[in-house]
Amino acid sequence: MFAWLRNAFESWMDYPKQPGDLLSGRYDVCSLLGMGSYGLTYLCLDRNSGQEVAMKLPRPSKRAKAVQLLQREAHIMRQMEHPYIPKLLESVEHSNGIVVVMEYISGMTLEELIFEQERSFTEQECVVYILELMERVLHVHERGYIHRDIRIPNVIHREGKPYLIDFGLALAMGERQEDVFTESMLEKRAPERQDVAVYSDLYDVGHLMLFMLYSSYEPQPDQPPASWQEELKLSSPVRQMLERLFQIRPRYENSRQFMQELEEALLLLESNP
Ligand SMILES: Nc1ncnc2c1ncn2[C@@H]1O[C@H](COP(=O)(O)OP(=O)(O)OP(=O)(O)O)[C@@H](O)[C@H]1O
């Protein structure tokens, strides 16, 4: 009963802003984009510039912790300077909260593209796309952060290019998640992605790659389940790269090493289409 009452109270507190509401005196709410673990993100129209922006506000039910985590997220976004990572436009702090305004990336997520639009990727298309995505990931690593949430819903596909979003779980290299997030936000992670290290992000990139590669997989009727190595008919360099990402083979020391192998695999795929 108590849990039910608490949930009902929290949903009432977190009741989202409505289209037409005005935020920070200049942003008209158009729609709710999503409700995350500590923030609510809206698509808004900036009256000053006429531009669409994405605005993230803390969930009132999560109180000071949500404000603190959003301050952190804004700080991390401020360190990023990449054309395919949304720019932080401003973060306004006030007595009872914070408003984070960032560039709005229109388009659909890689998840929507694969599962709703049923877009399929060949092995070669996948390698090209991952190479582009890795340029964003490399930038995050070079700025001293591990993204920790590289997944298909956090990649927005716009005009054929991948944009990397959502720095809500990012940590600086050397930081510990226990020192930053609340108990309820600490997820049990696979051992390969537990460390705040480049190879944890690369492990996630491996999973993202599998989603892309499975998009063109067609199972035969009555086919028994098998491993991805058996199901996907991959070229040997791509299979070996995935095995390094999944740490079945010696893991990559850094993102550049993986990108170099992607480039080599691409040359090979281009010469043997
Ligand atoms: N800059 C942006 N441009 C376009 N859409 C965005 C942008 N940032 C977030 N979104 C969208 O807003 C929604 C909410 O995203 P957000 O990152 O705030 O939370 P989440 O991913 O749902 O949860 P959590 O932060 O707990 O991981 C998602 O659907 C995401 O695709």
Ligand as a Chemical Component Dictionary entry (heavy atoms), coordinates in Angstrom:
data_LIG
# 
_chem_comp.id                   LIG 
_chem_comp.type                 NON-POLYMER 
_chem_comp.pdbx_formal_charge   0 
_chem_comp.three_letter_code    LIG 
# 
loop_
_chem_comp_atom.comp_id 
_chem_comp_atom.atom_id 
_chem_comp_atom.alt_atom_id 
_chem_comp_atom.type_symbol 
_chem_comp_atom.charge 
_chem_comp_atom.model_Cartn_x 
_chem_comp_atom.model_Cartn_y 
_chem_comp_atom.model_Cartn_z 
_chem_comp_atom.pdbx_ordinal 
LIG N1  N1  N 0 19.246 16.577 -27.934 1  
LIG C1  C1  C 0 18.207 15.807 -28.226 2  
LIG N2  N2  N 0 17.605 15.886 -29.427 3  
LIG C2  C2  C 0 16.551 15.105 -29.733 4  
LIG N3  N3  N 0 15.989 14.225 -28.897 5  
LIG C3  C3  C 0 16.541 14.092 -27.668 6  
LIG C4  C4  C 0 17.674 14.868 -27.275 7  
LIG N4  N4  N 0 18.006 14.521 -26.008 8  
LIG C5  C5  C 0 17.127 13.584 -25.644 9  
LIG N5  N5  N 0 16.249 13.317 -26.618 10 
LIG C6  C6  C 0 15.125 12.365 -26.566 11 
LIG O1  O1  O 0 14.412 12.625 -25.381 12 
LIG C7  C7  C 0 13.982 11.421 -24.756 13 
LIG C8  C8  C 0 14.445 11.455 -23.306 14 
LIG O2  O2  O 0 15.842 11.417 -23.295 15 
LIG P1  P1  P 0 16.729 11.491 -21.985 16 
LIG O3  O3  O 0 18.117 11.269 -22.421 17 
LIG O4  O4  O 0 16.443 12.728 -21.284 18 
LIG O5  O5  O 0 16.181 10.364 -21.060 19 
LIG P2  P2  P 0 16.120 8.802  -21.231 20 
LIG O6  O6  O 0 17.183 8.342  -22.187 21 
LIG O7  O7  O 0 14.709 8.465  -21.569 22 
LIG O8  O8  O 0 16.434 8.305  -19.785 23 
LIG P3  P3  P 0 17.788 8.335  -18.932 24 
LIG O9  O9  O 0 18.282 9.751  -18.907 25 
LIG O10 O10 O 0 17.333 7.840  -17.617 26 
LIG O11 O11 O 0 18.730 7.409  -19.653 27 
LIG C9  C9  C 0 14.565 10.287 -25.591 28 
LIG O12 O12 O 0 13.535 9.786  -26.421 29 
LIG C10 C10 C 0 15.628 10.920 -26.460 30 
LIG O13 O13 O 0 15.681 10.325 -27.742 31 
# 
loop_
_chem_comp_bond.comp_id 
_chem_comp_bond.atom_id_1 
_chem_comp_bond.atom_id_2 
_chem_comp_bond.value_order 
_chem_comp_bond.pdbx_ordinal 
LIG N1  C1  SING 1  
LIG C1  N2  SING 2  
LIG C1  C4  DOUB 3  
LIG N2  C2  DOUB 4  
LIG C2  N3  SING 5  
LIG N3  C3  DOUB 6  
LIG C3  C4  SING 7  
LIG C3  N5  SING 8  
LIG C4  N4  SING 9  
LIG N4  C5  DOUB 10 
LIG C5  N5  SING 11 
LIG N5  C6  SING 12 
LIG C6  O1  SING 13 
LIG C6  C10 SING 14 
LIG O1  C7  SING 15 
LIG C7  C8  SING 16 
LIG C7  C9  SING 17 
LIG C8  O2  SING 18 
LIG O2  P1  SING 19 
LIG P1  O3  DOUB 20 
LIG P1  O4  SING 21 
LIG P1  O5  SING 22 
LIG O5  P2  SING 23 
LIG P2  O6  DOUB 24 
LIG P2  O7  SING 25 
LIG P2  O8  SING 26 
LIG O8  P3  SING 27 
LIG P3  O9  DOUB 28 
LIG P3  O10 SING 29 
LIG P3  O11 SING 30 
LIG C9  O12 SING 31 
LIG C9  C10 SING 32 
LIG C10 O13 SING 33 
# 
